[in-house]
Every structure is written in C-alpha cells, then in structure tokens.
Amino acid sequence: MLFSMLVSSSFLASYSLTTFYVGVVFVLGGTVRTSLIWPSYKAWVYEAVETDPVLKLVDYIYNKRYEEDLVGEEEGYRMLREILHTHEFFKSICGSCMRGTLDPAKDFLSEDEEIKVK
C-alpha cells in the first residue's frame, strides 16, 4: 500500500514491486560493494610482511611477456593467481605480521629454544 501510493505517479509505476526491489538491490549493492572493497584490499596489503617472493614472481611474468614466452608467462600467471587466491599460501610465503611468542615460525621450537627467544 505504501509503495503503491508513493510511486504511483512516477516512472516506477509501470514496474512491479519485485522489479522495484531488485532495482534497489542492484543499485545499493553496487554502492555498498564499492565502498567496502577498498578497505578490505588495504587490510590485505598491510598484512603482507615480506613480499619479495611475490614481487619476483611478478617480475618473472613481466620478463616472460617481454621475451614472448607465452607458456612461461601463463605458468607464472597461474602460480601468482594461486598464491593470491589462497590466503594461507600467501601468508606462508610472505610471513606473518605477528611478532613475539605468537609468531607462527616459533610454533615448532623446542623448550630450550623458546627460553632463548623470550
């Protein structure tokens, strides 16, 4: 009742209620996505500690493209894509931002080595 009264004289009057809701979802969904995607990207980038292996892989892909070695470029691209889509794999390559006793590199230390670290 409320929607039929508000949109009855506008261009939305020819649309059904379902079409109106779907339109709102698409418009608001696109706006919300663009407002949330940048902060999540920044968080992902700031968590990276030692990114040299990934940067070397990007250089490898660039060099293979320059040399016109399409097989090598495709292989490097697939490796980079696998690394970036699997967050645990990316963390294992680039290291953890945790320091101190929480550092995952210290999970397998013996008791004597743990005492030396503390």
N, C-alpha and C positions, 0 to 999 in steps of 0.2 A: 504494500500500500504506500509506504513512504517513498520507495524508489519510483513507483509509477507516477506519483504526484510531482516529484522533483524533476524528472527528466521528460515528462510528457510533452513539453513544448520545445525541447532541444533536439539536436541532431541524433541523440541517443534513443529517441522514442521509437525508431524503427527496429532497434535491436532488442533481443530477448534479454531476460535477466541473466541467464547463463553467459551469453555473449558479453554483456557488460562486465560481469565478474571476471571472465577470462581476460578481457582487455585490461582491467585494473591490475590483475595479477602479472601480466606481461610487462606493463609499464612500471609498476612498483618493483617487480622482480629485477628488471634491468637496472633500475636506480639503486636498489639495495646491493646488488652484486658489485656494481662499480664502486660503491662506497666502502665495501668490505674487502675487496680483492687486494688493494694496495697495502693496508695494514698487515694482512696475512703474508704477503710477499716480503714486506720489510722484516717481519719476525723470522721468516725462514732464512733470509740473507744474514741477519745479525747473529743467528745461531751458528753459522759456519765459522770454524776456527782456523784451520789450516787448509786453505782451498787450492794450494799449489798443484796437487794431482789432477783436480778437475780442470784447472786453467791450462795445464799441459795437454790434457786431452782435447780441449778446445783449440789449442794451437796446432795439435796434430791434425784435427779435422780441417782447419784452415789451410794447412800446408798440403794436405792431400787434395783439396779442391784446387789449389794453385797448380799442383803438379798434374791435374786432370786424372787422378787415380780414383775413379768413381767407386770401385769396390772398397778401397781403403777408407774413403770418405764415408761411405754408407756404414761400414763396420764401426768406425769411430762414432758416428752419429747414433747408431743403435746402442753402443756402450754408454754414451753420455745420457741418452734418454732413459736407459735402465737405471743409471745412478740417480738421476734427478727424480724419477718417479718412485723410487724405493727409499724412503727417508732413513730407514735403519742402515741401508747400504751406504747412503751418503754420509751418515754420522760415523760409520766405521772407517770410511776413507778420510774424512776431514777432521775427525776427532770430536771430542765432546767439549762443551763450554763449561762443564762442571770442574771445579778445582777442589783440592784438599782431599779429604777422606772419601768424598762421594765420586771421585773421578773413576769412570769405568775401567781405565787402564790399571787401576790398583785392585781390581777385584780378585786377581789370582796371585797376589803377593803372599809369601809365607809370613808367619807371625814375626820373625826377626826382621824381615824387610819392612813390614808395616811399622814397627817401632822406629826404624831408622828414618822413615818418611815423616812420622809425626814429630 
